Amino acid sequence: MICVFQGDIELTYAEALWDHITMDVEELAFRAQDLIEVLDSADRDWWYGAIDDHEGWFPAAFVRVSTDCS
């Protein structure tokens, strides 16, 4: 996970490890190495995020996670 500070707001990004191809309109499709802005990571398995102007759910296991956001 990559943390970026924009003013007082912390933006969190995760790097995709694998492609996620989906036909479900509620899921976010992406390719390996895409950076996804993580908007909701409350669920352990499915996170909500955005790439450009597209938003949707994606499997948390498909992204690279780091615990250091300082």
PDB file of N, H, CA, C and O in Angstrom:
ATOM      1  N   MET A   1       0.851  -1.154   0.000  1.00  0.00           N
ATOM      2  CA  MET A   1       0.000   0.000   0.000  1.00  0.00           C
ATOM      3  C   MET A   1       0.899   1.221   0.000  1.00  0.00           C
ATOM      4  O   MET A   1       1.900   1.252   0.716  1.00  0.00           O
ATOM      5  N   ILE A   2       0.571   2.190  -0.764  1.00  0.00           N
ATOM      6  H   ILE A   2      -0.242   2.165  -1.346  1.00  0.00           H
ATOM      7  CA  ILE A   2       1.338   3.423  -0.846  1.00  0.00           C
ATOM      8  C   ILE A   2       0.467   4.533  -0.280  1.00  0.00           C
ATOM      9  O   ILE A   2      -0.687   4.680  -0.681  1.00  0.00           O
ATOM     10  N   CYS A   3       1.004   5.310   0.644  1.00  0.00           N
ATOM     11  H   CYS A   3       1.942   5.191   0.970  1.00  0.00           H
ATOM     12  CA  CYS A   3       0.244   6.408   1.237  1.00  0.00           C
ATOM     13  C   CYS A   3       0.763   7.725   0.695  1.00  0.00           C
ATOM     14  O   CYS A   3       1.968   7.973   0.684  1.00  0.00           O
ATOM     15  N   VAL A   4      -0.150   8.564   0.248  1.00  0.00           N
ATOM     16  H   VAL A   4      -1.130   8.363   0.258  1.00  0.00           H
ATOM     17  CA  VAL A   4       0.194   9.864  -0.297  1.00  0.00           C
ATOM     18  C   VAL A   4      -0.599  10.904   0.482  1.00  0.00           C
ATOM     19  O   VAL A   4      -1.797  10.732   0.709  1.00  0.00           O
ATOM     20  N   PHE A   5       0.059  11.973   0.888  1.00  0.00           N
ATOM     21  H   PHE A   5       1.032  12.112   0.703  1.00  0.00           H
ATOM     22  CA  PHE A   5      -0.632  13.038   1.606  1.00  0.00           C
ATOM     23  C   PHE A   5      -0.898  14.176   0.642  1.00  0.00           C
ATOM     24  O   PHE A   5       0.013  14.676  -0.018  1.00  0.00           O
ATOM     25  N   GLN A   6      -2.168  14.584   0.568  1.00  0.00           N
ATOM     26  H   GLN A   6      -2.908  14.178   1.104  1.00  0.00           H
ATOM     27  CA  GLN A   6      -2.578  15.705  -0.264  1.00  0.00           C
ATOM     28  C   GLN A   6      -3.189  16.733   0.679  1.00  0.00           C
ATOM     29  O   GLN A   6      -4.375  16.668   1.000  1.00  0.00           O
ATOM     30  N   GLY A   7      -2.368  17.681   1.118  1.00  0.00           N
ATOM     31  H   GLY A   7      -1.404  17.734   0.857  1.00  0.00           H
ATOM     32  CA  GLY A   7      -2.807  18.590   2.172  1.00  0.00           C
ATOM     33  C   GLY A   7      -2.918  17.812   3.468  1.00  0.00           C
ATOM     34  O   GLY A   7      -1.966  17.148   3.877  1.00  0.00           O
ATOM     35  N   ASP A   8      -4.062  17.885   4.115  1.00  0.00           N
ATOM     36  H   ASP A   8      -4.836  18.424   3.783  1.00  0.00           H
ATOM     37  CA  ASP A   8      -4.305  17.154   5.359  1.00  0.00           C
ATOM     38  C   ASP A   8      -4.944  15.795   5.120  1.00  0.00           C
ATOM     39  O   ASP A   8      -5.210  15.061   6.072  1.00  0.00           O
ATOM     40  N   ILE A   9      -5.193  15.453   3.872  1.00  0.00           N
ATOM     41  H   ILE A   9      -4.977  16.050   3.098  1.00  0.00           H
ATOM     42  CA  ILE A   9      -5.886  14.212   3.534  1.00  0.00           C
ATOM     43  C   ILE A   9      -4.872  13.145   3.136  1.00  0.00           C
ATOM     44  O   ILE A   9      -3.996  13.381   2.304  1.00  0.00           O
ATOM     45  N   GLU A  10      -5.005  11.963   3.749  1.00  0.00           N
ATOM     46  H   GLU A  10      -5.716  11.772   4.425  1.00  0.00           H
ATOM     47  CA  GLU A  10      -4.139  10.839   3.403  1.00  0.00           C
ATOM     48  C   GLU A  10      -4.836   9.986   2.353  1.00  0.00           C
ATOM     49  O   GLU A  10      -5.932   9.479   2.591  1.00  0.00           O
ATOM     50  N   LEU A  11      -4.208   9.825   1.198  1.00  0.00           N
ATOM     51  H   LEU A  11      -3.318  10.237   1.005  1.00  0.00           H
ATOM     52  CA  LEU A  11      -4.725   8.973   0.131  1.00  0.00           C
ATOM     53  C   LEU A  11      -3.930   7.681   0.147  1.00  0.00           C
ATOM     54  O   LEU A  11      -2.702   7.711   0.229  1.00  0.00           O
ATOM     55  N   THR A  12      -4.606   6.558   0.069  1.00  0.00           N
ATOM     56  H   THR A  12      -5.603   6.533   0.002  1.00  0.00           H
ATOM     57  CA  THR A  12      -3.937   5.268   0.117  1.00  0.00           C
ATOM     58  C   THR A  12      -4.074   4.574  -1.230  1.00  0.00           C
ATOM     59  O   THR A  12      -5.167   4.484  -1.788  1.00  0.00           O
ATOM     60  N   TYR A  13      -2.958   4.089  -1.741  1.00  0.00           N
ATOM     61  H   TYR A  13      -2.070   4.162  -1.288  1.00  0.00           H
ATOM     62  CA  TYR A  13      -2.935   3.378  -3.014  1.00  0.00           C
ATOM     63  C   TYR A  13      -2.368   1.983  -2.811  1.00  0.00           C
ATOM     64  O   TYR A  13      -1.483   1.779  -1.980  1.00  0.00           O
ATOM     65  N   ALA A  14      -2.877   1.030  -3.569  1.00  0.00           N
ATOM     66  H   ALA A  14      -3.596   1.196  -4.244  1.00  0.00           H
ATOM     67  CA  ALA A  14      -2.363  -0.336  -3.566  1.00  0.00           C
ATOM     68  C   ALA A  14      -1.951  -0.685  -4.987  1.00  0.00           C
ATOM     69  O   ALA A  14      -2.586  -0.249  -5.947  1.00  0.00           O
ATOM     70  N   GLU A  15      -0.894  -1.466  -5.122  1.00  0.00           N
ATOM     71  H   GLU A  15      -0.377  -1.820  -4.342  1.00  0.00           H
ATOM     72  CA  GLU A  15      -0.417  -1.886  -6.440  1.00  0.00           C
ATOM     73  C   GLU A  15      -0.998  -3.258  -6.771  1.00  0.00           C
ATOM     74  O   GLU A  15      -0.909  -4.191  -5.973  1.00  0.00           O
ATOM     75  N   ALA A  16      -1.589  -3.368  -7.946  1.00  0.00           N
ATOM     76  H   ALA A  16      -1.662  -2.610  -8.594  1.00  0.00           H
ATOM     77  CA  ALA A  16      -2.173  -4.633  -8.392  1.00  0.00           C
ATOM     78  C   ALA A  16      -1.065  -5.635  -8.716  1.00  0.00           C
ATOM     79  O   ALA A  16      -0.106  -5.311  -9.417  1.00  0.00           O
ATOM     80  N   LEU A  17      -1.209  -6.844  -8.201  1.00  0.00           N
ATOM     81  H   LEU A  17      -1.988  -7.107  -7.632  1.00  0.00           H
ATOM     82  CA  LEU A  17      -0.251  -7.915  -8.475  1.00  0.00           C
ATOM     83  C   LEU A  17      -0.641  -8.719  -9.711  1.00  0.00           C
ATOM     84  O   LEU A  17       0.219  -9.208 -10.445  1.00  0.00           O
ATOM     85  N   TRP A  18      -1.934  -8.847  -9.928  1.00  0.00           N
ATOM     86  H   TRP A  18      -2.632  -8.450  -9.332  1.00  0.00           H
ATOM     87  CA  TRP A  18      -2.459  -9.617 -11.057  1.00  0.00           C
ATOM     88  C   TRP A  18      -3.574  -8.846 -11.734  1.00  0.00           C
ATOM     89  O   TRP A  18      -4.135  -7.915 -11.155  1.00  0.00           O
ATOM     90  N   ASP A  19      -3.896  -9.234 -12.966  1.00  0.00           N
ATOM     91  H   ASP A  19      -3.440  -9.990 -13.436  1.00  0.00           H
ATOM     92  CA  ASP A  19      -5.046  -8.673 -13.666  1.00  0.00           C
ATOM     93  C   ASP A  19      -6.329  -9.104 -12.956  1.00  0.00           C
ATOM     94  O   ASP A  19      -6.423 -10.221 -12.447  1.00  0.00           O
ATOM     95  N   HIS A  20      -7.291  -8.226 -12.928  1.00  0.00           N
ATOM     96  H   HIS A  20      -7.214  -7.318 -13.341  1.00  0.00           H
ATOM     97  CA  HIS A  20      -8.625  -8.572 -12.429  1.00  0.00           C
ATOM     98  C   HIS A  20      -9.615  -8.189 -13.521  1.00  0.00           C
ATOM     99  O   HIS A  20      -9.966  -7.020 -13.680  1.00  0.00           O
ATOM    100  N   ILE A  21     -10.059  -9.197 -14.272  1.00  0.00           N
ATOM    101  H   ILE A  21      -9.774 -10.147 -14.143  1.00  0.00           H
ATOM    102  CA  ILE A  21     -11.004  -9.004 -15.354  1.00  0.00           C
ATOM    103  C   ILE A  21     -12.386  -9.376 -14.821  1.00  0.00           C
ATOM    104  O   ILE A  21     -12.557 -10.440 -14.225  1.00  0.00           O
ATOM    105  N   THR A  22     -13.360  -8.511 -15.031  1.00  0.00           N
ATOM    106  H   THR A  22     -13.220  -7.647 -15.515  1.00  0.00           H
ATOM    107  CA  THR A  22     -14.690  -8.762 -14.489  1.00  0.00           C
ATOM    108  C   THR A  22     -15.762  -8.286 -15.452  1.00  0.00           C
ATOM    109  O   THR A  22     -15.545  -7.358 -16.231  1.00  0.00           O
ATOM    110  N   MET A  23     -16.917  -8.924 -15.394  1.00  0.00           N
ATOM    111  H   MET A  23     -17.094  -9.678 -14.761  1.00  0.00           H
ATOM    112  CA  MET A  23     -18.086  -8.498 -16.163  1.00  0.00           C
ATOM    113  C   MET A  23     -19.107  -7.847 -15.230  1.00  0.00           C
ATOM    114  O   MET A  23     -20.113  -7.307 -15.691  1.00  0.00           O
ATOM    115  N   ASP A  24     -18.851  -7.896 -13.924  1.00  0.00           N
ATOM    116  H   ASP A  24     -18.034  -8.335 -13.550  1.00  0.00           H
ATOM    117  CA  ASP A  24     -19.753  -7.343 -12.920  1.00  0.00           C
ATOM    118  C   ASP A  24     -19.555  -5.827 -12.846  1.00  0.00           C
ATOM    119  O   ASP A  24     -18.435  -5.363 -12.634  1.00  0.00           O
ATOM    120  N   VAL A  25     -20.624  -5.058 -13.016  1.00  0.00           N
ATOM    121  H   VAL A  25     -21.534  -5.435 -13.188  1.00  0.00           H
ATOM    122  CA  VAL A  25     -20.513  -3.595 -13.022  1.00  0.00           C
ATOM    123  C   VAL A  25     -20.128  -3.024 -11.659  1.00  0.00           C
ATOM    124  O   VAL A  25     -19.694  -1.875 -11.578  1.00  0.00           O
ATOM    125  N   GLU A  26     -20.277  -3.805 -10.588  1.00  0.00           N
ATOM    126  H   GLU A  26     -20.629  -4.739 -10.655  1.00  0.00           H
ATOM    127  CA  GLU A  26     -19.914  -3.332  -9.256  1.00  0.00           C
ATOM    128  C   GLU A  26     -18.455  -3.607  -8.903  1.00  0.00           C
ATOM    129  O   GLU A  26     -17.984  -3.176  -7.851  1.00  0.00           O
ATOM    130  N   GLU A  27     -17.730  -4.326  -9.776  1.00  0.00           N
ATOM    131  H   GLU A  27     -18.113  -4.676 -10.630  1.00  0.00           H
ATOM    132  CA  GLU A  27     -16.326  -4.638  -9.522  1.00  0.00           C
ATOM    133  C   GLU A  27     -15.420  -3.756 -10.365  1.00  0.00           C
ATOM    134  O   GLU A  27     -15.799  -3.295 -11.441  1.00  0.00           O
ATOM    135  N   LEU A  28     -14.221  -3.533  -9.856  1.00  0.00           N
ATOM    136  H   LEU A  28     -13.913  -3.908  -8.982  1.00  0.00           H
ATOM    137  CA  LEU A  28     -13.222  -2.714 -10.527  1.00  0.00           C
ATOM    138  C   LEU A  28     -12.271  -3.619 -11.299  1.00  0.00           C
ATOM    139  O   LEU A  28     -11.612  -4.477 -10.712  1.00  0.00           O
ATOM    140  N   ALA A  29     -12.200  -3.430 -12.600  1.00  0.00           N
ATOM    141  H   ALA A  29     -12.735  -2.732 -13.076  1.00  0.00           H
ATOM    142  CA  ALA A  29     -11.256  -4.187 -13.429  1.00  0.00           C
ATOM    143  C   ALA A  29      -9.921  -3.438 -13.461  1.00  0.00           C
ATOM    144  O   ALA A  29      -9.887  -2.207 -13.488  1.00  0.00           O
ATOM    145  N   PHE A  30      -8.820  -4.203 -13.459  1.00  0.00           N
ATOM    146  H   PHE A  30      -8.848  -5.203 -13.438  1.00  0.00           H
ATOM    147  CA  PHE A  30      -7.499  -3.585 -13.529  1.00  0.00           C
ATOM    148  C   PHE A  30      -6.477  -4.579 -14.051  1.00  0.00           C
ATOM    149  O   PHE A  30      -6.761  -5.770 -14.181  1.00  0.00           O
ATOM    150  N   ARG A  31      -5.298  -4.082 -14.345  1.00  0.00           N
ATOM    151  H   ARG A  31      -5.068  -3.115 -14.239  1.00  0.00           H
ATOM    152  CA  ARG A  31      -4.182  -4.896 -14.831  1.00  0.00           C
ATOM    153  C   ARG A  31      -3.077  -4.895 -13.771  1.00  0.00           C
ATOM    154  O   ARG A  31      -3.005  -3.995 -12.935  1.00  0.00           O
ATOM    155  N   ALA A  32      -2.235  -5.898 -13.820  1.00  0.00           N
ATOM    156  H   ALA A  32      -2.293  -6.629 -14.500  1.00  0.00           H
ATOM    157  CA  ALA A  32      -1.084  -5.972 -12.920  1.00  0.00           C
ATOM    158  C   ALA A  32      -0.282  -4.683 -13.019  1.00  0.00           C
ATOM    159  O   ALA A  32      -0.090  -4.153 -14.113  1.00  0.00           O
ATOM    160  N   GLN A  33       0.180  -4.185 -11.902  1.00  0.00           N
ATOM    161  H   GLN A  33       0.024  -4.616 -11.013  1.00  0.00           H
ATOM    162  CA  GLN A  33       0.983  -2.976 -11.725  1.00  0.00           C
ATOM    163  C   GLN A  33       0.172  -1.686 -11.738  1.00  0.00           C
ATOM    164  O   GLN A  33       0.743  -0.610 -11.556  1.00  0.00           O
ATOM    165  N   ASP A  34      -1.162  -1.762 -11.950  1.00  0.00           N
ATOM    166  H   ASP A  34      -1.626  -2.635 -12.098  1.00  0.00           H
ATOM    167  CA  ASP A  34      -1.991  -0.559 -11.816  1.00  0.00           C
ATOM    168  C   ASP A  34      -1.971  -0.099 -10.366  1.00  0.00           C
ATOM    169  O   ASP A  34      -1.870  -0.920  -9.454  1.00  0.00           O
ATOM    170  N   LEU A  35      -2.065   1.205 -10.149  1.00  0.00           N
ATOM    171  H   LEU A  35      -2.146   1.871 -10.890  1.00  0.00           H
ATOM    172  CA  LEU A  35      -2.214   1.753  -8.800  1.00  0.00           C
ATOM    173  C   LEU A  35      -3.682   2.056  -8.571  1.00  0.00           C
ATOM    174  O   LEU A  35      -4.316   2.752  -9.365  1.00  0.00           O
ATOM    175  N   ILE A  36      -4.213   1.532  -7.490  1.00  0.00           N
ATOM    176  H   ILE A  36      -3.699   0.967  -6.845  1.00  0.00           H
ATOM    177  CA  ILE A  36      -5.618   1.670  -7.162  1.00  0.00           C
ATOM    178  C   ILE A  36      -5.729   2.526  -5.907  1.00  0.00           C
ATOM    179  O   ILE A  36      -5.092   2.237  -4.894  1.00  0.00           O
ATOM    180  N   GLU A  37      -6.535   3.574  -5.973  1.00  0.00           N
ATOM    181  H   GLU A  37      -7.053   3.809  -6.796  1.00  0.00           H
ATOM    182  CA  GLU A  37      -6.795   4.363  -4.771  1.00  0.00           C
ATOM    183  C   GLU A  37      -7.775   3.575  -3.909  1.00  0.00           C
ATOM    184  O   GLU A  37      -8.894   3.292  -4.336  1.00  0.00           O
ATOM    185  N   VAL A  38      -7.360   3.225  -2.710  1.00  0.00           N
ATOM    186  H   VAL A  38      -6.451   3.455  -2.362  1.00  0.00           H
ATOM    187  CA  VAL A  38      -8.198   2.439  -1.809  1.00  0.00           C
ATOM    188  C   VAL A  38      -9.128   3.390  -1.054  1.00  0.00           C
ATOM    189  O   VAL A  38      -8.672   4.251  -0.302  1.00  0.00           O
ATOM    190  N   LEU A  39     -10.430   3.225  -1.265  1.00  0.00           N
ATOM    191  H   LEU A  39     -10.799   2.525  -1.876  1.00  0.00           H
ATOM    192  CA  LEU A  39     -11.426   4.079  -0.636  1.00  0.00           C
ATOM    193  C   LEU A  39     -12.051   3.425   0.596  1.00  0.00           C
ATOM    194  O   LEU A  39     -12.493   4.114   1.515  1.00  0.00           O
ATOM    195  N   ASP A  40     -12.085   2.080   0.608  1.00  0.00           N
ATOM    196  H   ASP A  40     -11.726   1.520  -0.138  1.00  0.00           H
ATOM    197  CA  ASP A  40     -12.668   1.346   1.737  1.00  0.00           C
ATOM    198  C   ASP A  40     -11.981  -0.009   1.848  1.00  0.00           C
ATOM    199  O   ASP A  40     -12.054  -0.829   0.933  1.00  0.00           O
ATOM    200  N   SER A  41     -11.314  -0.236   2.977  1.00  0.00           N
ATOM    201  H   SER A  41     -11.254   0.431   3.720  1.00  0.00           H
ATOM    202  CA  SER A  41     -10.640  -1.520   3.196  1.00  0.00           C
ATOM    203  C   SER A  41     -11.165  -2.201   4.458  1.00  0.00           C
ATOM    204  O   SER A  41     -10.463  -3.005   5.072  1.00  0.00           O
ATOM    205  N   ALA A  42     -12.398  -1.878   4.843  1.00  0.00           N
ATOM    206  H   ALA A  42     -12.968  -1.225   4.345  1.00  0.00           H
ATOM    207  CA  ALA A  42     -12.979  -2.435   6.067  1.00  0.00           C
ATOM    208  C   ALA A  42     -13.198  -3.940   5.978  1.00  0.00           C
ATOM    209  O   ALA A  42     -13.032  -4.651   6.969  1.00  0.00           O
ATOM    210  N   ASP A  43     -13.569  -4.432   4.799  1.00  0.00           N
ATOM    211  H   ASP A  43     -13.703  -3.855   3.993  1.00  0.00           H
ATOM    212  CA  ASP A  43     -13.768  -5.868   4.613  1.00  0.00           C
ATOM    213  C   ASP A  43     -12.410  -6.517   4.350  1.00  0.00           C
ATOM    214  O   ASP A  43     -11.587  -5.962   3.621  1.00  0.00           O
ATOM    215  N   ARG A  44     -12.177  -7.667   4.928  1.00  0.00           N
ATOM    216  H   ARG A  44     -12.844  -8.119   5.520  1.00  0.00           H
ATOM    217  CA  ARG A  44     -10.884  -8.342   4.792  1.00  0.00           C
ATOM    218  C   ARG A  44     -10.637  -8.856   3.374  1.00  0.00           C
ATOM    219  O   ARG A  44      -9.493  -8.885   2.920  1.00  0.00           O
ATOM    220  N   ASP A  45     -11.688  -9.259   2.676  1.00  0.00           N
ATOM    221  H   ASP A  45     -12.617  -9.236   3.045  1.00  0.00           H
ATOM    222  CA  ASP A  45     -11.531  -9.912   1.375  1.00  0.00           C
ATOM    223  C   ASP A  45     -11.773  -9.009   0.167  1.00  0.00           C
ATOM    224  O   ASP A  45     -11.116  -9.163  -0.862  1.00  0.00           O
ATOM    225  N   TRP A  46     -12.708  -8.072   0.287  1.00  0.00           N
ATOM    226  H   TRP A  46     -13.241  -7.948   1.123  1.00  0.00           H
ATOM    227  CA  TRP A  46     -13.067  -7.203  -0.839  1.00  0.00           C
ATOM    228  C   TRP A  46     -12.938  -5.741  -0.429  1.00  0.00           C
ATOM    229  O   TRP A  46     -13.560  -5.299   0.537  1.00  0.00           O
ATOM    230  N   TRP A  47     -12.129  -5.002  -1.168  1.00  0.00           N
ATOM    231  H   TRP A  47     -11.623  -5.361  -1.953  1.00  0.00           H
ATOM    232  CA  TRP A  47     -11.939  -3.578  -0.923  1.00  0.00           C
ATOM    233  C   TRP A  47     -12.641  -2.786  -2.015  1.00  0.00           C
ATOM    234  O   TRP A  47     -12.928  -3.310  -3.091  1.00  0.00           O
ATOM    235  N   TYR A  48     -12.910  -1.529  -1.731  1.00  0.00           N
ATOM    236  H   TYR A  48     -12.677  -1.103  -0.857  1.00  0.00           H
ATOM    237  CA  TYR A  48     -13.527  -0.634  -2.696  1.00  0.00           C
ATOM    238  C   TYR A  48     -12.477   0.395  -3.092  1.00  0.00           C
ATOM    239  O   TYR A  48     -11.807   0.970  -2.234  1.00  0.00           O
ATOM    240  N   GLY A  49     -12.339   0.624  -4.392  1.00  0.00           N
ATOM    241  H   GLY A  49     -12.884   0.157  -5.089  1.00  0.00           H
ATOM    242  CA  GLY A  49     -11.308   1.541  -4.833  1.00  0.00           C
ATOM    243  C   GLY A  49     -11.621   2.193  -6.154  1.00  0.00           C
ATOM    244  O   GLY A  49     -12.681   1.979  -6.742  1.00  0.00           O
ATOM    245  N   ALA A  50     -10.667   3.003  -6.614  1.00  0.00           N
ATOM    246  H   ALA A  50      -9.806   3.177  -6.135  1.00  0.00           H
ATOM    247  CA  ALA A  50     -10.848   3.764  -7.838  1.00  0.00           C
ATOM    248  C   ALA A  50      -9.563   3.797  -8.656  1.00  0.00           C
ATOM    249  O   ALA A  50      -8.454   3.849  -8.124  1.00  0.00           O
ATOM    250  N   ILE A  51      -9.756   3.764  -9.952  1.00  0.00           N
ATOM    251  H   ILE A  51     -10.657   3.721 -10.384  1.00  0.00           H
ATOM    252  CA  ILE A  51      -8.682   4.012 -10.924  1.00  0.00           C
ATOM    253  C   ILE A  51      -9.260   5.035 -11.891  1.00  0.00           C
ATOM    254  O   ILE A  51     -10.261   4.771 -12.557  1.00  0.00           O
ATOM    255  N   ASP A  52      -8.633   6.197 -11.965  1.00  0.00           N
ATOM    256  H   ASP A  52      -7.820   6.411 -11.424  1.00  0.00           H
ATOM    257  CA  ASP A  52      -9.145   7.310 -12.778  1.00  0.00           C
ATOM    258  C   ASP A  52     -10.590   7.595 -12.380  1.00  0.00           C
ATOM    259  O   ASP A  52     -10.850   7.915 -11.220  1.00  0.00           O
ATOM    260  N   ASP A  53     -11.530   7.488 -13.306  1.00  0.00           N
ATOM    261  H   ASP A  53     -11.319   7.229 -14.248  1.00  0.00           H
ATOM    262  CA  ASP A  53     -12.926   7.793 -12.984  1.00  0.00           C
ATOM    263  C   ASP A  53     -13.779   6.538 -12.801  1.00  0.00           C
ATOM    264  O   ASP A  53     -15.007   6.620 -12.808  1.00  0.00           O
ATOM    265  N   HIS A  54     -13.139   5.379 -12.637  1.00  0.00           N
ATOM    266  H   HIS A  54     -12.141   5.312 -12.632  1.00  0.00           H
ATOM    267  CA  HIS A  54     -13.845   4.116 -12.426  1.00  0.00           C
ATOM    268  C   HIS A  54     -13.716   3.690 -10.966  1.00  0.00           C
ATOM    269  O   HIS A  54     -12.623   3.719 -10.399  1.00  0.00           O
ATOM    270  N   GLU A  55     -14.837   3.294 -10.359  1.00  0.00           N
ATOM    271  H   GLU A  55     -15.724   3.271 -10.820  1.00  0.00           H
ATOM    272  CA  GLU A  55     -14.845   2.819  -8.979  1.00  0.00           C
ATOM    273  C   GLU A  55     -15.514   1.457  -8.908  1.00  0.00           C
ATOM    274  O   GLU A  55     -16.383   1.133  -9.718  1.00  0.00           O
ATOM    275  N   GLY A  56     -15.094   0.658  -7.918  1.00  0.00           N
ATOM    276  H   GLY A  56     -14.388   0.922  -7.260  1.00  0.00           H
ATOM    277  CA  GLY A  56     -15.741  -0.625  -7.713  1.00  0.00           C
ATOM    278  C   GLY A  56     -15.009  -1.473  -6.695  1.00  0.00           C
ATOM    279  O   GLY A  56     -13.958  -1.098  -6.175  1.00  0.00           O
ATOM    280  N   TRP A  57     -15.598  -2.631  -6.426  1.00  0.00           N
ATOM    281  H   TRP A  57     -16.452  -2.935  -6.849  1.00  0.00           H
ATOM    282  CA  TRP A  57     -15.030  -3.598  -5.487  1.00  0.00           C
ATOM    283  C   TRP A  57     -13.964  -4.427  -6.176  1.00  0.00           C
ATOM    284  O   TRP A  57     -14.063  -4.708  -7.371  1.00  0.00           O
ATOM    285  N   PHE A  58     -12.939  -4.823  -5.421  1.00  0.00           N
ATOM    286  H   PHE A  58     -12.858  -4.595  -4.450  1.00  0.00           H
ATOM    287  CA  PHE A  58     -11.894  -5.684  -5.983  1.00  0.00           C
ATOM    288  C   PHE A  58     -11.357  -6.592  -4.883  1.00  0.00           C
ATOM    289  O   PHE A  58     -11.427  -6.249  -3.703  1.00  0.00           O
ATOM    290  N   PRO A  59     -10.816  -7.761  -5.271  1.00  0.00           N
ATOM    291  CA  PRO A  59     -10.293  -8.693  -4.267  1.00  0.00           C
ATOM    292  C   PRO A  59      -9.005  -8.158  -3.630  1.00  0.00           C
ATOM    293  O   PRO A  59      -8.047  -7.835  -4.332  1.00  0.00           O
ATOM    294  N   ALA A  60      -8.992  -8.069  -2.313  1.00  0.00           N
ATOM    295  H   ALA A  60      -9.771  -8.332  -1.743  1.00  0.00           H
ATOM    296  CA  ALA A  60      -7.833  -7.555  -1.591  1.00  0.00           C
ATOM    297  C   ALA A  60      -6.592  -8.421  -1.815  1.00  0.00           C
ATOM    298  O   ALA A  60      -5.467  -7.928  -1.735  1.00  0.00           O
ATOM    299  N   ALA A  61      -6.792  -9.690  -2.089  1.00  0.00           N
ATOM    300  H   ALA A  61      -7.706 -10.091  -2.153  1.00  0.00           H
ATOM    301  CA  ALA A  61      -5.663 -10.600  -2.313  1.00  0.00           C
ATOM    302  C   ALA A  61      -4.924 -10.303  -3.615  1.00  0.00           C
ATOM    303  O   ALA A  61      -3.840 -10.841  -3.838  1.00  0.00           O
ATOM    304  N   PHE A  62      -5.487  -9.461  -4.479  1.00  0.00           N
ATOM    305  H   PHE A  62      -6.368  -9.024  -4.298  1.00  0.00           H
ATOM    306  CA  PHE A  62      -4.880  -9.153  -5.767  1.00  0.00           C
ATOM    307  C   PHE A  62      -3.952  -7.942  -5.707  1.00  0.00           C
ATOM    308  O   PHE A  62      -3.395  -7.550  -6.732  1.00  0.00           O
ATOM    309  N   VAL A  63      -3.774  -7.338  -4.528  1.00  0.00           N
ATOM    310  H   VAL A  63      -4.227  -7.656  -3.695  1.00  0.00           H
ATOM    311  CA  VAL A  63      -2.952  -6.139  -4.427  1.00  0.00           C
ATOM    312  C   VAL A  63      -1.817  -6.316  -3.424  1.00  0.00           C
ATOM    313  O   VAL A  63      -1.888  -7.155  -2.527  1.00  0.00           O
ATOM    314  N   ARG A  64      -0.787  -5.523  -3.590  1.00  0.00           N
ATOM    315  H   ARG A  64      -0.730  -4.842  -4.319  1.00  0.00           H
ATOM    316  CA  ARG A  64       0.372  -5.526  -2.689  1.00  0.00           C
ATOM    317  C   ARG A  64       0.083  -4.626  -1.508  1.00  0.00           C
ATOM    318  O   ARG A  64      -0.354  -3.487  -1.668  1.00  0.00           O
ATOM    319  N   VAL A  65       0.333  -5.152  -0.316  1.00  0.00           N
ATOM    320  H   VAL A  65       0.689  -6.078  -0.186  1.00  0.00           H
ATOM    321  CA  VAL A  65       0.016  -4.423   0.909  1.00  0.00           C
ATOM    322  C   VAL A  65       1.275  -4.207   1.733  1.00  0.00           C
ATOM    323  O   VAL A  65       2.076  -5.125   1.911  1.00  0.00           O
ATOM    324  N   SER A  66       1.445  -3.000   2.231  1.00  0.00           N
ATOM    325  H   SER A  66       0.795  -2.254   2.086  1.00  0.00           H
ATOM    326  CA  SER A  66       2.518  -2.660   3.160  1.00  0.00           C
ATOM    327  C   SER A  66       1.877  -2.031   4.382  1.00  0.00           C
ATOM    328  O   SER A  66       0.889  -1.308   4.258  1.00  0.00           O
ATOM    329  N   THR A  67       2.418  -2.291   5.548  1.00  0.00           N
ATOM    330  H   THR A  67       3.221  -2.878   5.648  1.00  0.00           H
ATOM    331  CA  THR A  67       1.824  -1.742   6.765  1.00  0.00           C
ATOM    332  C   THR A  67       2.405  -0.397   7.154  1.00  0.00           C
ATOM    333  O   THR A  67       1.932   0.206   8.118  1.00  0.00           O
ATOM    334  N   ASP A  68       3.410   0.101   6.446  1.00  0.00           N
ATOM    335  H   ASP A  68       3.794  -0.388   5.663  1.00  0.00           H
ATOM    336  CA  ASP A  68       4.072   1.367   6.807  1.00  0.00           C
ATOM    337  C   ASP A  68       3.521   2.505   5.971  1.00  0.00           C
ATOM    338  O   ASP A  68       3.797   2.593   4.774  1.00  0.00           O
ATOM    339  N   CYS A  69       2.741   3.375   6.596  1.00  0.00           N
ATOM    340  H   CYS A  69       2.517   3.303   7.568  1.00  0.00           H
ATOM    341  CA  CYS A  69       2.185   4.535   5.902  1.00  0.00           C
ATOM    342  C   CYS A  69       2.614   5.831   6.579  1.00  0.00           C
ATOM    343  O   CYS A  69       1.913   6.839   6.488  1.00  0.00           O
ATOM    344  N   SER A  70       3.748   5.811   7.249  1.00  0.00           N
ATOM    345  H   SER A  70       4.317   4.993   7.322  1.00  0.00           H
ATOM    346  CA  SER A  70       4.193   7.013   7.947  1.00  0.00           C
ATOM    347  C   SER A  70       5.042   7.878   7.050  1.00  0.00           C
ATOM    348  O   SER A  70       5.506   8.937   7.473  1.00  0.00           O
TER     349      SER A  70
END
